[in-house]
Amino acid sequence: MENENKKSMPLGILLGYAGALLAYLIGSGTASGQEAMQYFSSWGSVSSTLLVMATNFTVMFCCFKAYTYAGLHGATDLQTACEFYCGKTIGKIFTVLAWIFNACCYFFMISGFGNTLNQQFGLAPWIGYAAAVILSVGTAIMGLQGIVDVIGKIGPVVVSFLFLLGVIAAFKFFPHISEGAQLIQSGEVTVLKAGANPLLAGLSFGGCSILLVAAYMGKIGKDLSVYKKKYTTIICLIGAISITVTVGILGLCHLGNISKSVQADIPNLLIANEVFGAASGVFGIVFAIIILASIYSTFCPILWTTVSTFIKDDKSMHYKIVCIVVGIFVFIVDMFIPYATLVNIIMTYCGYTGSVVFVVLTVRWLMSLAAERKGSPANE
């Protein structure tokens, strides 16, 4: 399969796949601002934020490439991708870790949806939880292709809006970064930290992302095998750069507004309302809708991944019933655990397991590439 014999990819197809990837990655933690706060702002310095960003990009890009390479060689779901690189035993362990993270993420995605509605519109959280469950279950029962068709159009819009918010907010909050850093370093303001230090925070943040999209990236590797290799690389770069830069900028904005941002469940919504001033009544509502759309675009494929790991036929009645049962269970649990706590616990510790997956898969991917260039089987 020489690269020069491959087809060129139409821009629409490339953007569609990249958009769906962004939709997978932008969930409630990213859109709400909790990830920006806990992974970036919490360290109280610009240099620490840059370290988190560099580490996160490395983890995401390398693993995205590893997954697409596995997909190119027939590993089109989470389990087969892990087994392709690590063998059956370790592969199954990694599969379980990724499944646990996907399942746990569904809890705080539903919670984030409800808390966004509560903060912007004053609705009781349980109403938002119920609406989120109904939406996620209703979409997930359409199967994977139906999900991709829906969310592929949402991802680019959400990322673009968050990026523009960060750039606009930077003019207001970047001048106050040193003040925010002093508040954190003095202990006057305490922010939940995701990780023991900035390096581990970057590994954890990236580790969460790679566990979330394993199955989808493998599918990209297979689906795009008829096109030149550079296109999958471009998609991987779009995903890794967009998330890293957008969340990093927002993290610095929150650092410059830390005394207020730390008090909000949805800190991105807070700075949007502050930035837009007199127009916040309109733009705040628009941004709240953007956040809800981003959460929706992520909890649907998460629910699909969680259930389809055990029930391969996503058109079957069994699959649909299990989706409903899972939704009800998560609704009950979210009634008793705060949103920020869910994000902190789930993403920090699941992210650490993801960083282990990153190290192993990246090494095995590089070994496979080297073996392929020498003419050996790719998975030896």
N, C-alpha and C positions, 0 to 999 in steps of 0.2 A: 504494500500500500504506500507507494511513493507520494509524497506531498504534492509534487507537481501534477499528478494525475487527478487531483481532487478538484471539486467545484468551488467557485467563488460563492460566498453567501450573500443573498440579498439583505440590504440594510434592515428591512422590516422584520425578517426572521431573527437577525442578530439582536435587535432591540427587544423583540418579544421574549426571547430566552433570558436576556440580561434583566429585563423588567420583572420577569417571574422570579428570578434569583433574588433581586432586591426586595421583592414582596415577601419572600420567605424570610429574609434576614431582618427586615424592619418590623418588629413586633411591638408589643406594648412597652417593653423596657426601653427600647430605642426611641420610639415616638413620644413616650411620656416624659423622657428626660431622666428617669431613674438610673439608666445605665451610664449616661453622661455624668451624673452626680457621683455615683458610687465607684465607677472605674476611673474617672478622670479628675473631677473637681476635688474629690476627697483628699488627695495628696497635698493640696495646697501649694503647688508650684507649676510653672510652665514646663520646666525641664522634665518633671515626672510625667506630665501629660504627653509630651513628645515621645518619651520612652514607651509608654503604654501604646501609643499610636503605632510606633515602629514595630513593636512586638506583635500587636494584633494583626497588622498588615501581613507580616511574614507568615504567621500561623494560617491565616485565611487563604492567602494566595497559594502557598505550597500544598495545602490540603485540598483546595478546589482542583488544582492540577492533578493531584494524586487520584482523586475520585473520578475525574473525567478520563484519565488514563485507564483506570480499572474498567470503567464503562465501555471504553473502546475495545477492550478485550473480553467483553461479555459479562462483566460484573455489573448488573443493572439495578441491583437493590442494595440496601444497607448490609445485609448479611454476606452476600456474595462478594461485595467490595472488600469487606474486612477479611474474609477468608482468602481472597485473591492475594493479599499482601502478607497475611499472618498465619495462614493455615487454619484448619477447622477449629481447634481448641481456643486459641487466642482470638481468632476471628469471632467466635460466638460470644466470648467475654466482652469484646468491644461492641458487638451488636447490642448486647444487654445494656451496656453503659449508655449508648446512644438512645436506645429505646427509653430508658429511665429518664433521661434528660428531656426528650420530646414529650413524654407523658407529664413530667413535672411542669414544663413550660406552659402546658395547657391551663394549669391552675392559675398562674399569675397573668396569663393573657386574658382570661375571663375576668379576673379581678381588675385588671387595668382598664378594661372596657367599662365596667361598672363605675369605677372611681373617676373616670373622665366625665361620664354623664353626671356624676354627683358634683364634681368641682365646677363644671361650667353651667350646668342647667339645674342643679339642686335636686335631682332625682335621687330617691333612696337607692343605695348601692345594689340592693337585691334585685331591683327592677332591671338595672344594667346587666347584672349577672345572668338573669333569666333571658334577656334579649340576646346576649352574646351566645349563650348555649343554643338557643333556637336557631340563630343565624349559622353558627358553626356546624351544628348537626345537619341542618337543612342543606348546606353546601357540600359537606363532606360525603353525604350519601349519593352525590352525583358522580363520585369517582374521581381519580386523579386528573384525567384530561379535562373534565368539567371545571375542576378547581383552577388548573393552569390557565384555561381560557378566561376565567374571571379575574384572577389576581395579577396576571401579566400586565394588565392595563393600569393597575393601581400602584405598583411598586415605583415606577419612575416619577409619578406625580408626587408621591409621599416624600421620596428622597429629595427631589427638587425643592419642595416646599420647606423641608427641614433645613436644607443647606442655605436657602435664601434667608430663612429666619435667623440662622446662625450668623450669616454675614451682616445682616442689618443690625442684629442685636449687638454685634461686636463693637460697633461705633459707640454704643451706650455703655456697655459693661466692661470691655477690655481695659479702659483707663482705670478701672477700680480693681483690677486683678490683684495688685499688691496689697490692697486693703483686705480683700477676701482671704488671701494667703496668710496674712497676719492673724486674722480671726481664727483660722483653723489651727495654725501652728501654736497659738497661745492657748488653745483649748476653749476659747470663748464660744466657738461654734463647733459642734460635733456632727460629722457626717458619716453615715454608714459607709464602710470601706469594703469593696469586693476584692479581697486579696490581702496578703500580708505585707506586700510591697509593690511598687509600680511594675516591676518585671513580672511578678506572679499575676498581677492584675491583667496585664496584657495577654499573658498565656491563658488566663481564665476566660477573658472576654473572647479571644479568638477560639478557644476550646469550645465555648458554647456555640459559636457560629458554625463550626465544622460538624458538630454533632447534629445540628439542626437540619443541614442540607445534604447529608451524605447520599441519601437515595436519589434526590433530584439531580445532583451533580453527576452521579453515575448514569442517569438517564440521558443527560446532556451529552456525555461522552459517546454513548451509543447512537443517539439520534443524529448527532452532527458528524458522524464518522465519514460521511460522503463529502464533507467540506474540508478545505485546507485547515491544518492544525492551528494556524494563527487565530482563527475565529474563536475557538474555545479558550485560547489564552486571553483574547480581548474580553470575553465574557467574564472570565475569572478576575481579570484586572479591574473591570468595571465594578464588580461586587466588592472586592477587597478595598479598593481606593475610596469608593463612594461612602461606604459605612465608616471606615476609619477617619476620613477627613471630616465628614459631617458630624459624627458624634464627638470627635475631638474639639471642634470649634464650639459646639454647644456646651461641652464640659468647661471650657474656658469662660464662656459667657456666664455660666452658673457660678463659677468661682468669683467673678466680678460682682455677683448679686447674691452671694452665698447666704447672707443673713435672712433673706426672704425665700430663696429657692429651697433651703433646707426644710422649710416649714410646709412645703406643698407636696401632695402626693403626685401631682402631675406638673413638675417644675417647668417643662417646656411650654405648657399652656400659660403658666404664670408670666414668663418673660414675653410671650407673644402679646398678652394683654397689656404689659407695661410698655413694650416697644411701640405698639400701635396707638397708644394714648387714647385720644378722643374717639378714634375709629375702632377701638378695641371691642365695642359691642358687636360690630359686624365681623371683624377679622378674628376675634376670639371664637366666635361661633364657627367660622370657616375652618380655623385651625383645629378646633375640637372635632369637627367632622373628618378632617384629614387624619387625626390621630385614631379615631374610631375605624376609619377605612384601613389604616395600616395594621391595626390590631386584627381586624377581620381578615386581611390578606395573609396573616401568619397563622392564626389559630385554626383556620380551615385545613391547610396541609398538615399541620401538627396532629390534628385529630385523625386525619387520614393515615399518616405514618404510624401513629400509635396503634390503631386498630388493624390496619392492613398487614402489619408485621405478622399477625397471627391468622388473619382471614384474608387470603390472597385475592379472592373474588370480591372486588368492591362493588359489584352489582347485586350481590346476593342479599337475601332478606336477613340472614344471620349477621352480616356485616352491618347492616342498617340498624338492627336491634341493639347490637353492642355499642354503636356510636351514641344511641339515645341513652343507654344505661350509663356510659362514661360521662356524658354531659350532665346528667342528673346528679351523679356522685360528686363531680367537681363543683357544681353549684352549691351543694350542701357544705363542702369543706371550706369554700371561699367565704362563707358567711361568718367564719370564726377566726380567720387569720388575716392580719393587715397586709395590704398590697406591698408596701416597701419591704416588709419582712420576707414575704414570699420571693421577691426579686433577689434580695441579698443572699438568702440561704441557698436557693436553687441554683442561681447562676454562679455563685462563687465556687461551691463544691462540685457541681457538675462540670463547671469550666475546668477545674483542675484535672478531672478525668479526661476531658477533651484534650488537654495539653499533652497528656501521655499518648493519646491516639495520634496527635500531630507528630510527635517525635518518631514514633514507630512507622507510621504511614509515609512520612517524608523520606526517611532513610530507605525504606523498602521501595518507594517510587523511584528514587535516584538510582538504586541498585538495579531496578528493572529497566530503566532507561539505558544504563551502561551495558547491561546484558543484551538488550535489543540491538544496540549499535554494533556489538560483537557478533551478532547473528544467533544468539542463544534465545530460547523461549523467554518471553517477557516476564513470566511469573516464577522463574526459577531463582 
